Amino acid sequence: MHAGTRQVLLLFKKRASRAIQSPRDGNGELHIAFAIPSAELGNWESWLQTRGIAVEEKRAWESGGWSLYFLDPDRHLIELATPGTWSVY
């Protein structure tokens, strides 16, 4: 769903994405994604590593984008997404 000129609101049906073995199953704690430039992905990985924050998953998407998933202190799933992750981004 478009939520503005450069924003996307994604809604997940509970347990609907289990078939792709992803932590984004709409169950449990909140999942939120932030758009980042592709060139920043490595910087974010380094930033997380130096702070001892485990990456839950790093996924390459068919359209060329990447998603990097990690948990915040409240166990909310945070996604950093590069262009090519969704059809609108």
PDB file as gemmi writes it, atoms N, CA and C in Angstrom:
CRYST1    1.000    1.000    1.000  90.00  90.00  90.00 P 1                      
ATOM      1  N   MET A   1       0.849  -1.173   0.000  1.00  0.00           N  
ATOM      2  CA  MET A   1       0.000   0.000   0.000  1.00  0.00           C  
ATOM      3  C   MET A   1       0.894   1.234   0.000  1.00  0.00           C  
ATOM      4  N   HIS A   2       0.614   2.153  -0.858  1.00  0.00           N  
ATOM      5  CA  HIS A   2       1.356   3.415  -0.840  1.00  0.00           C  
ATOM      6  C   HIS A   2       0.914   4.233   0.370  1.00  0.00           C  
ATOM      7  N   ALA A   3       1.856   4.793   1.079  1.00  0.00           N  
ATOM      8  CA  ALA A   3       1.563   5.625   2.241  1.00  0.00           C  
ATOM      9  C   ALA A   3       2.182   7.007   2.064  1.00  0.00           C  
ATOM     10  N   GLY A   4       2.462   7.392   0.843  1.00  0.00           N  
ATOM     11  CA  GLY A   4       3.078   8.679   0.538  1.00  0.00           C  
ATOM     12  C   GLY A   4       3.888   8.551  -0.731  1.00  0.00           C  
ATOM     13  N   THR A   5       4.577   9.595  -1.095  1.00  0.00           N  
ATOM     14  CA  THR A   5       5.318   9.578  -2.351  1.00  0.00           C  
ATOM     15  C   THR A   5       6.492   8.617  -2.343  1.00  0.00           C  
ATOM     16  N   ARG A   6       7.134   8.402  -1.214  1.00  0.00           N  
ATOM     17  CA  ARG A   6       8.283   7.497  -1.149  1.00  0.00           C  
ATOM     18  C   ARG A   6       8.172   6.554   0.039  1.00  0.00           C  
ATOM     19  N   GLN A   7       6.965   6.251   0.453  1.00  0.00           N  
ATOM     20  CA  GLN A   7       6.757   5.370   1.590  1.00  0.00           C  
ATOM     21  C   GLN A   7       5.842   4.226   1.186  1.00  0.00           C  
ATOM     22  N   VAL A   8       5.997   3.113   1.852  1.00  0.00           N  
ATOM     23  CA  VAL A   8       5.158   1.947   1.605  1.00  0.00           C  
ATOM     24  C   VAL A   8       4.707   1.402   2.950  1.00  0.00           C  
ATOM     25  N   LEU A   9       3.453   1.087   3.065  1.00  0.00           N  
ATOM     26  CA  LEU A   9       2.921   0.435   4.254  1.00  0.00           C  
ATOM     27  C   LEU A   9       2.672  -1.021   3.879  1.00  0.00           C  
ATOM     28  N   LEU A  10       3.358  -1.928   4.545  1.00  0.00           N  
ATOM     29  CA  LEU A  10       3.198  -3.358   4.269  1.00  0.00           C  
ATOM     30  C   LEU A  10       2.422  -4.005   5.407  1.00  0.00           C  
ATOM     31  N   LEU A  11       1.435  -4.785   5.058  1.00  0.00           N  
ATOM     32  CA  LEU A  11       0.658  -5.544   6.030  1.00  0.00           C  
ATOM     33  C   LEU A  11       0.862  -7.016   5.735  1.00  0.00           C  
ATOM     34  N   PHE A  12       1.137  -7.789   6.769  1.00  0.00           N  
ATOM     35  CA  PHE A  12       1.387  -9.214   6.593  1.00  0.00           C  
ATOM     36  C   PHE A  12       0.315 -10.026   7.291  1.00  0.00           C  
ATOM     37  N   LYS A  13      -0.235 -10.983   6.580  1.00  0.00           N  
ATOM     38  CA  LYS A  13      -1.181 -11.912   7.173  1.00  0.00           C  
ATOM     39  C   LYS A  13      -0.399 -12.865   8.065  1.00  0.00           C  
ATOM     40  N   LYS A  14      -0.892 -13.068   9.253  1.00  0.00           N  
ATOM     41  CA  LYS A  14      -0.205 -13.905  10.234  1.00  0.00           C  
ATOM     42  C   LYS A  14       0.137 -15.269   9.646  1.00  0.00           C  
ATOM     43  N   ARG A  15       1.410 -15.643   9.721  1.00  0.00           N  
ATOM     44  CA  ARG A  15       1.978 -16.906   9.246  1.00  0.00           C  
ATOM     45  C   ARG A  15       1.868 -17.097   7.737  1.00  0.00           C  
ATOM     46  N   ALA A  16       1.605 -16.057   6.965  1.00  0.00           N  
ATOM     47  CA  ALA A  16       1.423 -16.200   5.525  1.00  0.00           C  
ATOM     48  C   ALA A  16       2.733 -16.324   4.764  1.00  0.00           C  
ATOM     49  N   SER A  17       3.846 -15.890   5.329  1.00  0.00           N  
ATOM     50  CA  SER A  17       5.113 -15.928   4.592  1.00  0.00           C  
ATOM     51  C   SER A  17       6.005 -17.072   5.033  1.00  0.00           C  
ATOM     52  N   ARG A  18       5.504 -18.009   5.753  1.00  0.00           N  
ATOM     53  CA  ARG A  18       6.303 -19.161   6.204  1.00  0.00           C  
ATOM     54  C   ARG A  18       6.898 -19.928   5.027  1.00  0.00           C  
ATOM     55  N   ALA A  19       6.221 -19.926   3.889  1.00  0.00           N  
ATOM     56  CA  ALA A  19       6.680 -20.695   2.733  1.00  0.00           C  
ATOM     57  C   ALA A  19       8.039 -20.227   2.224  1.00  0.00           C  
ATOM     58  N   ILE A  20       8.403 -18.954   2.477  1.00  0.00           N  
ATOM     59  CA  ILE A  20       9.695 -18.456   2.016  1.00  0.00           C  
ATOM     60  C   ILE A  20      10.728 -18.421   3.134  1.00  0.00           C  
ATOM     61  N   GLN A  21      10.416 -19.051   4.251  1.00  0.00           N  
ATOM     62  CA  GLN A  21      11.351 -19.146   5.383  1.00  0.00           C  
ATOM     63  C   GLN A  21      11.886 -17.774   5.773  1.00  0.00           C  
ATOM     64  N   SER A  22      10.995 -16.872   6.108  1.00  0.00           N  
ATOM     65  CA  SER A  22      11.372 -15.514   6.451  1.00  0.00           C  
ATOM     66  C   SER A  22      10.902 -15.171   7.852  1.00  0.00           C  
ATOM     67  N   PRO A  23      11.637 -14.301   8.549  1.00  0.00           N  
ATOM     68  CA  PRO A  23      11.172 -13.875   9.865  1.00  0.00           C  
ATOM     69  C   PRO A  23       9.999 -12.897   9.773  1.00  0.00           C  
ATOM     70  N   ARG A  24       9.577 -12.518   8.578  1.00  0.00           N  
ATOM     71  CA  ARG A  24       8.485 -11.567   8.391  1.00  0.00           C  
ATOM     72  C   ARG A  24       7.159 -12.308   8.310  1.00  0.00           C  
ATOM     73  N   ASP A  25       6.723 -12.941   9.364  1.00  0.00           N  
ATOM     74  CA  ASP A  25       5.514 -13.755   9.265  1.00  0.00           C  
ATOM     75  C   ASP A  25       4.281 -13.082   9.854  1.00  0.00           C  
ATOM     76  N   GLY A  26       4.377 -11.821  10.262  1.00  0.00           N  
ATOM     77  CA  GLY A  26       3.228 -11.118  10.810  1.00  0.00           C  
ATOM     78  C   GLY A  26       2.807 -11.618  12.175  1.00  0.00           C  
ATOM     79  N   ASN A  27       3.643 -12.379  12.844  1.00  0.00           N  
ATOM     80  CA  ASN A  27       3.326 -12.949  14.134  1.00  0.00           C  
ATOM     81  C   ASN A  27       4.245 -12.362  15.192  1.00  0.00           C  
ATOM     82  N   GLY A  28       3.710 -12.096  16.373  1.00  0.00           N  
ATOM     83  CA  GLY A  28       4.555 -11.644  17.474  1.00  0.00           C  
ATOM     84  C   GLY A  28       4.854 -10.154  17.433  1.00  0.00           C  
ATOM     85  N   GLU A  29       6.092  -9.818  17.691  1.00  0.00           N  
ATOM     86  CA  GLU A  29       6.485  -8.426  17.810  1.00  0.00           C  
ATOM     87  C   GLU A  29       6.378  -7.693  16.475  1.00  0.00           C  
ATOM     88  N   LEU A  30       6.461  -6.400  16.538  1.00  0.00           N  
ATOM     89  CA  LEU A  30       6.351  -5.518  15.396  1.00  0.00           C  
ATOM     90  C   LEU A  30       7.470  -5.720  14.385  1.00  0.00           C  
ATOM     91  N   HIS A  31       7.143  -5.573  13.113  1.00  0.00           N  
ATOM     92  CA  HIS A  31       8.132  -5.569  12.036  1.00  0.00           C  
ATOM     93  C   HIS A  31       8.018  -4.219  11.347  1.00  0.00           C  
ATOM     94  N   ILE A  32       9.145  -3.534  11.213  1.00  0.00           N  
ATOM     95  CA  ILE A  32       9.157  -2.245  10.536  1.00  0.00           C  
ATOM     96  C   ILE A  32      10.378  -2.192   9.624  1.00  0.00           C  
ATOM     97  N   ALA A  33      10.219  -1.572   8.474  1.00  0.00           N  
ATOM     98  CA  ALA A  33      11.310  -1.494   7.503  1.00  0.00           C  
ATOM     99  C   ALA A  33      11.665  -0.037   7.232  1.00  0.00           C  
ATOM    100  N   PHE A  34      12.956   0.190   7.023  1.00  0.00           N  
ATOM    101  CA  PHE A  34      13.463   1.503   6.655  1.00  0.00           C  
ATOM    102  C   PHE A  34      14.207   1.378   5.336  1.00  0.00           C  
ATOM    103  N   ALA A  35      13.934   2.299   4.431  1.00  0.00           N  
ATOM    104  CA  ALA A  35      14.612   2.324   3.139  1.00  0.00           C  
ATOM    105  C   ALA A  35      15.990   2.946   3.311  1.00  0.00           C  
ATOM    106  N   ILE A  36      16.995   2.292   2.727  1.00  0.00           N  
ATOM    107  CA  ILE A  36      18.355   2.827   2.745  1.00  0.00           C  
ATOM    108  C   ILE A  36      18.934   2.731   1.336  1.00  0.00           C  
ATOM    109  N   PRO A  37      19.904   3.586   0.992  1.00  0.00           N  
ATOM    110  CA  PRO A  37      20.570   3.451  -0.304  1.00  0.00           C  
ATOM    111  C   PRO A  37      21.391   2.162  -0.345  1.00  0.00           C  
ATOM    112  N   SER A  38      21.488   1.557  -1.503  1.00  0.00           N  
ATOM    113  CA  SER A  38      22.262   0.314  -1.659  1.00  0.00           C  
ATOM    114  C   SER A  38      23.690   0.469  -1.156  1.00  0.00           C  
ATOM    115  N   ALA A  39      24.284   1.621  -1.405  1.00  0.00           N  
ATOM    116  CA  ALA A  39      25.676   1.858  -1.018  1.00  0.00           C  
ATOM    117  C   ALA A  39      25.861   1.870   0.500  1.00  0.00           C  
ATOM    118  N   GLU A  40      24.797   1.993   1.263  1.00  0.00           N  
ATOM    119  CA  GLU A  40      24.888   2.056   2.726  1.00  0.00           C  
ATOM    120  C   GLU A  40      24.750   0.695   3.407  1.00  0.00           C  
ATOM    121  N   LEU A  41      24.402  -0.339   2.672  1.00  0.00           N  
ATOM    122  CA  LEU A  41      24.161  -1.646   3.282  1.00  0.00           C  
ATOM    123  C   LEU A  41      25.378  -2.150   4.053  1.00  0.00           C  
ATOM    124  N   GLY A  42      26.555  -2.082   3.452  1.00  0.00           N  
ATOM    125  CA  GLY A  42      27.778  -2.527   4.125  1.00  0.00           C  
ATOM    126  C   GLY A  42      28.091  -1.712   5.370  1.00  0.00           C  
ATOM    127  N   ASN A  43      27.832  -0.412   5.317  1.00  0.00           N  
ATOM    128  CA  ASN A  43      28.051   0.439   6.491  1.00  0.00           C  
ATOM    129  C   ASN A  43      27.137   0.031   7.642  1.00  0.00           C  
ATOM    130  N   TRP A  44      25.888  -0.281   7.312  1.00  0.00           N  
ATOM    131  CA  TRP A  44      24.963  -0.731   8.347  1.00  0.00           C  
ATOM    132  C   TRP A  44      25.382  -2.071   8.937  1.00  0.00           C  
ATOM    133  N   GLU A  45      25.836  -2.988   8.096  1.00  0.00           N  
ATOM    134  CA  GLU A  45      26.307  -4.287   8.609  1.00  0.00           C  
ATOM    135  C   GLU A  45      27.473  -4.084   9.576  1.00  0.00           C  
ATOM    136  N   SER A  46      28.389  -3.220   9.226  1.00  0.00           N  
ATOM    137  CA  SER A  46      29.533  -2.923  10.108  1.00  0.00           C  
ATOM    138  C   SER A  46      29.071  -2.278  11.401  1.00  0.00           C  
ATOM    139  N   TRP A  47      28.160  -1.325  11.289  1.00  0.00           N  
ATOM    140  CA  TRP A  47      27.646  -0.625  12.466  1.00  0.00           C  
ATOM    141  C   TRP A  47      27.001  -1.609  13.435  1.00  0.00           C  
ATOM    142  N   LEU A  48      26.174  -2.513  12.913  1.00  0.00           N  
ATOM    143  CA  LEU A  48      25.524  -3.517  13.758  1.00  0.00           C  
ATOM    144  C   LEU A  48      26.548  -4.441  14.404  1.00  0.00           C  
ATOM    145  N   GLN A  49      27.525  -4.889  13.616  1.00  0.00           N  
ATOM    146  CA  GLN A  49      28.544  -5.809  14.132  1.00  0.00           C  
ATOM    147  C   GLN A  49      29.353  -5.174  15.254  1.00  0.00           C  
ATOM    148  N   THR A  50      29.768  -3.927  15.098  1.00  0.00           N  
ATOM    149  CA  THR A  50      30.584  -3.280  16.130  1.00  0.00           C  
ATOM    150  C   THR A  50      29.813  -3.071  17.424  1.00  0.00           C  
ATOM    151  N   ARG A  51      28.493  -3.105  17.354  1.00  0.00           N  
ATOM    152  CA  ARG A  51      27.663  -2.939  18.547  1.00  0.00           C  
ATOM    153  C   ARG A  51      27.132  -4.268  19.073  1.00  0.00           C  
ATOM    154  N   GLY A  52      27.576  -5.360  18.478  1.00  0.00           N  
ATOM    155  CA  GLY A  52      27.168  -6.682  18.952  1.00  0.00           C  
ATOM    156  C   GLY A  52      25.718  -7.021  18.655  1.00  0.00           C  
ATOM    157  N   ILE A  53      25.167  -6.405  17.628  1.00  0.00           N  
ATOM    158  CA  ILE A  53      23.779  -6.675  17.252  1.00  0.00           C  
ATOM    159  C   ILE A  53      23.778  -7.731  16.150  1.00  0.00           C  
ATOM    160  N   ALA A  54      23.150  -8.851  16.446  1.00  0.00           N  
ATOM    161  CA  ALA A  54      23.139  -9.968  15.500  1.00  0.00           C  
ATOM    162  C   ALA A  54      22.201  -9.699  14.327  1.00  0.00           C  
ATOM    163  N   VAL A  55      22.659 -10.026  13.143  1.00  0.00           N  
ATOM    164  CA  VAL A  55      21.817  -9.961  11.954  1.00  0.00           C  
ATOM    165  C   VAL A  55      21.018 -11.268  11.905  1.00  0.00           C  
ATOM    166  N   GLU A  56      19.702 -11.145  11.912  1.00  0.00           N  
ATOM    167  CA  GLU A  56      18.824 -12.317  11.867  1.00  0.00           C  
ATOM    168  C   GLU A  56      18.832 -12.949  10.482  1.00  0.00           C  
ATOM    169  N   GLU A  57      18.866 -12.103   9.464  1.00  0.00           N  
ATOM    170  CA  GLU A  57      18.860 -12.597   8.088  1.00  0.00           C  
ATOM    171  C   GLU A  57      19.314 -11.481   7.157  1.00  0.00           C  
ATOM    172  N   LYS A  58      20.018 -11.871   6.100  1.00  0.00           N  
ATOM    173  CA  LYS A  58      20.344 -10.976   4.997  1.00  0.00           C  
ATOM    174  C   LYS A  58      19.814 -11.670   3.750  1.00  0.00           C  
ATOM    175  N   ARG A  59      18.892 -10.997   3.046  1.00  0.00           N  
ATOM    176  CA  ARG A  59      18.201 -11.632   1.934  1.00  0.00           C  
ATOM    177  C   ARG A  59      18.366 -10.814   0.657  1.00  0.00           C  
ATOM    178  N   ALA A  60      18.716 -11.516  -0.423  1.00  0.00           N  
ATOM    179  CA  ALA A  60      18.750 -10.910  -1.751  1.00  0.00           C  
ATOM    180  C   ALA A  60      17.396 -11.168  -2.407  1.00  0.00           C  
ATOM    181  N   TRP A  61      16.816 -10.144  -3.007  1.00  0.00           N  
ATOM    182  CA  TRP A  61      15.529 -10.261  -3.667  1.00  0.00           C  
ATOM    183  C   TRP A  61      15.715 -10.357  -5.178  1.00  0.00           C  
ATOM    184  N   GLU A  62      14.789 -11.023  -5.838  1.00  0.00           N  
ATOM    185  CA  GLU A  62      14.864 -11.251  -7.279  1.00  0.00           C  
ATOM    186  C   GLU A  62      14.988  -9.958  -8.079  1.00  0.00           C  
ATOM    187  N   SER A  63      14.397  -8.889  -7.578  1.00  0.00           N  
ATOM    188  CA  SER A  63      14.423  -7.614  -8.303  1.00  0.00           C  
ATOM    189  C   SER A  63      15.708  -6.815  -8.050  1.00  0.00           C  
ATOM    190  N   GLY A  64      16.660  -7.415  -7.313  1.00  0.00           N  
ATOM    191  CA  GLY A  64      17.961  -6.784  -7.122  1.00  0.00           C  
ATOM    192  C   GLY A  64      18.188  -6.129  -5.781  1.00  0.00           C  
ATOM    193  N   GLY A  65      17.168  -6.010  -4.975  1.00  0.00           N  
ATOM    194  CA  GLY A  65      17.314  -5.377  -3.666  1.00  0.00           C  
ATOM    195  C   GLY A  65      17.803  -6.336  -2.602  1.00  0.00           C  
ATOM    196  N   TRP A  66      18.176  -5.757  -1.474  1.00  0.00           N  
ATOM    197  CA  TRP A  66      18.626  -6.530  -0.317  1.00  0.00           C  
ATOM    198  C   TRP A  66      17.840  -6.090   0.908  1.00  0.00           C  
ATOM    199  N   SER A  67      17.574  -7.026   1.801  1.00  0.00           N  
ATOM    200  CA  SER A  67      16.989  -6.733   3.104  1.00  0.00           C  
ATOM    201  C   SER A  67      17.917  -7.279   4.176  1.00  0.00           C  
ATOM    202  N   LEU A  68      18.116  -6.475   5.190  1.00  0.00           N  
ATOM    203  CA  LEU A  68      18.930  -6.855   6.344  1.00  0.00           C  
ATOM    204  C   LEU A  68      18.009  -6.779   7.555  1.00  0.00           C  
ATOM    205  N   TYR A  69      17.884  -7.883   8.300  1.00  0.00           N  
ATOM    206  CA  TYR A  69      16.965  -7.960   9.435  1.00  0.00           C  
ATOM    207  C   TYR A  69      17.740  -8.109  10.740  1.00  0.00           C  
ATOM    208  N   PHE A  70      17.290  -7.377  11.758  1.00  0.00           N  
ATOM    209  CA  PHE A  70      17.840  -7.521  13.105  1.00  0.00           C  
ATOM    210  C   PHE A  70      16.763  -7.157  14.111  1.00  0.00           C  
ATOM    211  N   LEU A  71      16.984  -7.510  15.376  1.00  0.00           N  
ATOM    212  CA  LEU A  71      16.010  -7.244  16.429  1.00  0.00           C  
ATOM    213  C   LEU A  71      16.445  -6.061  17.274  1.00  0.00           C  
ATOM    214  N   ASP A  72      15.472  -5.240  17.664  1.00  0.00           N  
ATOM    215  CA  ASP A  72      15.772  -4.160  18.595  1.00  0.00           C  
ATOM    216  C   ASP A  72      15.682  -4.725  20.021  1.00  0.00           C  
ATOM    217  N   PRO A  73      15.997  -3.933  21.051  1.00  0.00           N  
ATOM    218  CA  PRO A  73      15.981  -4.472  22.421  1.00  0.00           C  
ATOM    219  C   PRO A  73      14.631  -5.026  22.868  1.00  0.00           C  
ATOM    220  N   ASP A  74      13.532  -4.570  22.250  1.00  0.00           N  
ATOM    221  CA  ASP A  74      12.209  -5.075  22.591  1.00  0.00           C  
ATOM    222  C   ASP A  74      11.776  -6.238  21.695  1.00  0.00           C  
ATOM    223  N   ARG A  75      12.709  -6.757  20.911  1.00  0.00           N  
ATOM    224  CA  ARG A  75      12.500  -7.890  20.014  1.00  0.00           C  
ATOM    225  C   ARG A  75      11.608  -7.560  18.826  1.00  0.00           C  
ATOM    226  N   HIS A  76      11.525  -6.288  18.457  1.00  0.00           N  
ATOM    227  CA  HIS A  76      10.844  -5.910  17.224  1.00  0.00           C  
ATOM    228  C   HIS A  76      11.804  -6.172  16.072  1.00  0.00           C  
ATOM    229  N   LEU A  77      11.282  -6.705  14.984  1.00  0.00           N  
ATOM    230  CA  LEU A  77      12.110  -7.011  13.831  1.00  0.00           C  
ATOM    231  C   LEU A  77      12.280  -5.753  12.982  1.00  0.00           C  
ATOM    232  N   ILE A  78      13.514  -5.317  12.816  1.00  0.00           N  
ATOM    233  CA  ILE A  78      13.842  -4.143  12.024  1.00  0.00           C  
ATOM    234  C   ILE A  78      14.430  -4.620  10.704  1.00  0.00           C  
ATOM    235  N   GLU A  79      13.940  -4.051   9.622  1.00  0.00           N  
ATOM    236  CA  GLU A  79      14.438  -4.375   8.290  1.00  0.00           C  
ATOM    237  C   GLU A  79      15.029  -3.122   7.663  1.00  0.00           C  
ATOM    238  N   LEU A  80      16.209  -3.247   7.111  1.00  0.00           N  
ATOM    239  CA  LEU A  80      16.813  -2.203   6.290  1.00  0.00           C  
ATOM    240  C   LEU A  80      16.724  -2.699   4.866  1.00  0.00           C  
ATOM    241  N   ALA A  81      16.070  -1.945   3.994  1.00  0.00           N  
ATOM    242  CA  ALA A  81      15.781  -2.402   2.649  1.00  0.00           C  
ATOM    243  C   ALA A  81      16.374  -1.443   1.610  1.00  0.00           C  
ATOM    244  N   THR A  82      17.055  -2.018   0.623  1.00  0.00           N  
ATOM    245  CA  THR A  82      17.637  -1.226  -0.458  1.00  0.00           C  
ATOM    246  C   THR A  82      16.684  -1.183  -1.654  1.00  0.00           C  
ATOM    247  N   PRO A  83      16.890  -0.249  -2.591  1.00  0.00           N  
ATOM    248  CA  PRO A  83      16.055  -0.238  -3.792  1.00  0.00           C  
ATOM    249  C   PRO A  83      16.079  -1.594  -4.492  1.00  0.00           C  
ATOM    250  N   GLY A  84      14.932  -1.969  -5.028  1.00  0.00           N  
ATOM    251  CA  GLY A  84      14.802  -3.266  -5.679  1.00  0.00           C  
ATOM    252  C   GLY A  84      14.214  -4.322  -4.766  1.00  0.00           C  
ATOM    253  N   THR A  85      13.850  -3.918  -3.549  1.00  0.00           N  
ATOM    254  CA  THR A  85      13.244  -4.852  -2.597  1.00  0.00           C  
ATOM    255  C   THR A  85      11.778  -5.079  -2.926  1.00  0.00           C  
ATOM    256  N   TRP A  86      11.059  -4.013  -3.224  1.00  0.00           N  
ATOM    257  CA  TRP A  86       9.635  -4.083  -3.555  1.00  0.00           C  
ATOM    258  C   TRP A  86       9.435  -3.484  -4.934  1.00  0.00           C  
ATOM    259  N   SER A  87       8.313  -3.753  -5.535  1.00  0.00           N  
ATOM    260  CA  SER A  87       8.029  -3.225  -6.878  1.00  0.00           C  
ATOM    261  C   SER A  87       7.934  -1.705  -6.889  1.00  0.00           C  
ATOM    262  N   VAL A  88       7.625  -1.109  -5.738  1.00  0.00           N  
ATOM    263  CA  VAL A  88       7.518   0.353  -5.662  1.00  0.00           C  
ATOM    264  C   VAL A  88       8.778   1.004  -5.108  1.00  0.00           C  
ATOM    265  N   TYR A  89       9.791   0.185  -4.788  1.00  0.00           N  
ATOM    266  CA  TYR A  89      11.040   0.728  -4.239  1.00  0.00           C  
ATOM    267  C   TYR A  89      12.201  -0.093  -4.736  1.00  0.00           C  
TER     268      TYR A  89                                                      
END                                                                             
